């Protein structure tokens, strides 16, 4: 089994001076669960190359963040991510989209990522995404022309979480609203920022950063049952 993890390349906000990018724990918590099971993982991004890390997510008191951020080989992978154009969807049983606000800018319209997602899904693979990474699924169409997420139960970063993060004026669109407009059955936790995932057949999504590890654990359970 081989897994493809996709991270954003986008690092800037319209008006803020601080940098956005990958929310680190959305990668490390997921990665850790699979690494302990010796799952082979590739890291990619829309443009390839450097994956920026959102400055607000560099919490090195977080055990898994520190474990991987301090690991030279892992950091090198973040500096040298793969381009979608060099990837073969037949190599992967799963594609996982990490979040961070940067994903809202470079995930939704990327046709190469859409094609990878469609091909992996139609080959019987699983699609997973967390928080703002769910934006990668907005425009994925299957071979019959229908949207992948139409009538699917899923979650993602909520309007309330955006408001509590004081980011409503910075983001290019509301993820929750766009998911609903695309015909998805959007669900969320009662309490903002609490761990929450949604499973709909071979689609697993998480609402926020605290949900990344749970996605990975659920994924392992699902694959072990098959």
N, C-alpha and C positions, 0 to 999 in steps of 0.2 A: 504494500500500500504506500502511495506517495501523496503528499498533501501540498497544495499551493496556498501560500499566505500572501495576500496583497495589502500593501500599505500606501499611503498617500505620498506625493512629492510636494504638495502645496504647503507653503510655510508662512504666508502673510495674511493679515487681516486688512480690511479696507481702511480702518482708521486707527487701530491699536498698534502700538510699537512692539509689543511682545509678539513672539513667534508662535504660530500654530504648527500643525503637522500630525504625526502619529501620537495617539495617547498611549504611552508606553505600556501600561499594564494590560491593555487590550491585546497586545502582542505577547508579552512575557507570561501572563497567566495561562493563556491558551497554549503557548509553545511548551511551557513546563510540563503540562499534563501529557502532551504527545511525546515529548523528549524522553520522559520516564518510561515510555512504552517502546522506545527505539523506533518511532515513526520517522521516516525520511520526509523532510520539509524543505521546500524551496521558497525563497522570499522574492517577491516581484513588486513593481510599482508601475504606474502608468507610463513614466518616461524611462524607467530603469535608473540605476545610479543611486545617489544619496537619498535616504529616507530621513527627513527632518523629524525631530521629536518636539512635541509641544512642551514648552518650557514649564508649564504648570503641572505637567504629569511626571516630572523627574523627581519622584518621591523614592529616595534610596533607603528610606526606613521600611519600605515594602520589600520583603525578603526576596521575592522573585525578580522584581525590578533590579535590585542590587546584584543578584546572582548573574544576570545576563548582561546588564550594563557594564559591569566590571570585567566581563569575559571578552578578551581581545578578539577571538575568532567570531564571536557573535556580533561585536561592534563592526567588524569588517564586512559582515553580511549586510548590515544596515547601510554601509557606505557603498556597497556594490550590488544593489538589488538587480534582478533580471528584468529585461524588457518583455512585454507581452508577445512581441513579434517573434521571439526566439523559442516560445513555449509550445509544446504539443499537448493539446487537451487530453489526448488518449493516455498520457502518462499519469493522470491524476484521478483519484477517486473522490477528492474533496477540494473545493476552493473556499477559502475563508477570508472575508474582508474585514480588516481591522478598521477602527474609527479614528477619532480626533477630528476636530472641525475642518481641517484641511481637505478631508475626503469629500465634503460637499462641493468643492470646486472642481476636483479632477476625476472623480469616479463616475458621476451620472451619465456624462456624454461620451465616455471613452468606448468607441465601437470595438476595439480589440478586446477589452475586458468583457464586454457584452457577449462577444462571440465565444470566448473561452468559457464563460459561465453557461451559455446555452449548450455548447457541445459537451461539457462535463455532465450537465444535468440530463441531457438526452442520451448520454452513454450509460446512464444508471447511477451517476455519481451524486454526491450530496453538496448542497450549497449552504454555507453558513456565513453569518455576518453579525457584527455587534455595533450598537450605538449609531454613530454617523456613517459607519461602514455599510449600513443597510441601504444607503443612497445608491450604491453600486447596482442595486437590483431594480431601480425605478424604471429603466428603459430597456431591460432585457426582454427580447421577444423570442418565443420559441419558433420552431420551423413552420408551424401553422399560422404564425402571425399574432398569436395571443401573447399578452404580457405574462411573464413568468409569475408575477405576484398577484395577478388578477384572481380574486376569490380565495387567496391563500391567507391563512392566519399567520400573522407575524407581529413583531414589535420593533422598536428602534427608539432613538433618543426622543423624548417627549417634548411637547410645547412647554410644559411646566418646568422640566429640567433646563430647557433653554432659557426660560425666564429667570429661574433661580441662579443660573450661571451668568446672568447679565449679558447674554450674547444675542438677544433677539435682533438688535439693530445691526449686528455684524454679519449675520449669516445670510447667504444669498436666497434662501427659502426655508420654510418650515418643513422639516422632514416628516413629522407626523401628518401634517395636512396633505403633503404630496403623496404619501403612501395611501391615505384614504381616497384621494382623488383618482388614484390609479386602480381603484377597485379592490384593494387589499382589505382584509378584516384586521384592523389595527387593534392590538390589546396592550395594556400596560399594567404595571404594579400599582397598588393603592398608594404606596408611599414613593415619592421621587427618589431616585438614586439607590433604591433597594434592588437586590439581585432578582432578575426576572428573565426567563426565556420563554420562547414560544416554539413549538414543534408542529410542523405540518408536513407529514410524509418525509421527503428528502430535503426539506428546507428548515433550518434551525437558525433562529435569530435571538439576539440578546438586546435588552433595552439600553444598557449603560455600561460603563467600565467594570463595575462590580460583577457583571454577568459573564465575562469572557471565560473564566475558568469553568463555570457551570456548563457553558456551551461545549467545551472540550470534553468534559466528563460525560455529558449526555451523548455526544457523538461517539465516544468509545463504547458506551453501553449499546447504542443502536447497531454499531458495526459488529459487535460481538454476538448480537442476536441473529445476524444474517449469515 
